[in-house]
Amino acid sequence: MPTTRPTPGDTAWFVHDRFGLFIHWGLYAMPARHEWVQHNEKIPNETYDQKFFTRFDPDLYDPAAWADAAAAAGMKYVVVTVKHHEGFCLWDSAHTDFKATNSPAKCDLLRPLVDAFRARGLRIGLYYSLIDWHHPHFIVDPYIGPCRDHPDRAVLNRGRDQRIYAKYMRDQVTELLTQYGDIDILWFDFSYPKEDGSGKGRAQWESDELYALVRRLRPGIILDDRLDMGDEGWDIKTPEQFQPRGWVHHKGTPVVWEACQTFGGSWGYHRDEASWKSPEQLVHMLIDTVAKGGNLLLNVGPTARGEFDPRAVDRFGALGRWMHHHARAIRGCTQAPDEFVAPTDCRLTWNPVTRRVYVHVFAWPFQILWLDGLGGKVAYAQLLHDGSEIEMKGLEDWQHAFGGDTGAPQKTLSLRLPVRKPDVLVPVIELFLA
Ligand code: GLC
């Protein structure tokens, strides 16, 4: 359990809670083929607005149902896209007309969401896109956005002033951090600086000013790492769409980190995507993250009518069933001390307060589970989901030569497991240290 780089923001609750819900919801739920659809298909703003903005009507929106699903899955915080790259705002911002209140939704969609999640004890995070393909002062660059390879970008950029856009961001962030109660996380996304200034990063966002503003308004807020401020300006590292090999480091120092992952590959609702992860894979992902000392922010893309689709409902249900029995092996847990070695096909998590080790068994072995480094250290072992004892006398003395005795310097503990895998997605054995 390494000591991590100190964070300006308050990450104590964060590393305890471990599991959060990411929500990507905007106009892109209507085309339903990736939240980058406007970029991918180079859809001009006029077309995008006319097709989607004028028709966005989430009549089945019920944030209480979303919050119930998240709470039942054991999630303790939510991060919602109040504005994604398309520029559309879920809240009633005074600084733009491109917002939910001016669409057929006709209301501030953020406020009831914040209220519903808070009512269930979840903390609130806001994702705010630095990129904005809709704002009239966002400089059109050659890298991203629907007009990136427009034959005459110079003409498009005539009259645009990126500084006005940077101020717009500060004004909107001020609204968000002053009108919606205590916000715990702010998730800026993202920078793509280029040496010749043609991209977007610290200079173009005026990141230093933005960062100072955020810290002044909410000193303890947790910030992600995408403002392009190098060693400063962030609390957490945020690898996305992959599982890092071990605890995440920055320049050799372990840091607080959070993996963000999707169900199917895209973040916004994608109707035809066939690459959805199985419930078992998702549980593996959660365990693997905590076993490496990180948090998991798992994403859902609600539909344009405001619901989680049946595939998502199925995943939330499975996660909830698993977490009902196993939250204790996730919350308050972290990477196990180096002296404990994870057996083949297993991950270890560790609660330093209760001093319990959790062995998450990804592939159920036949009868014997060998634990190097734990011989003589465990007072009691049980299956976590039903609290049933696991006998620690794994092998008879004469059998030891056939596997228990590896000749390794650490002492080995062998557990005798039931032959049949228990009926849970990933069985966990709870070890009480002596
Ligand atoms: C990316 C994508 C985006 C998504 C985000 C989540 O940077 O641009 O669509 O919101 O990652 O981490």
Boltz pocket constraint, residues with backbone or C-beta under 6 A from the ligand:
constraints:
  - pocket:
      binder: B
      contacts: [[A, 24], [A, 35], [A, 36], [A, 189], [A, 190], [A, 240], [A, 260], [A, 267]]
      max_distance: 6.0
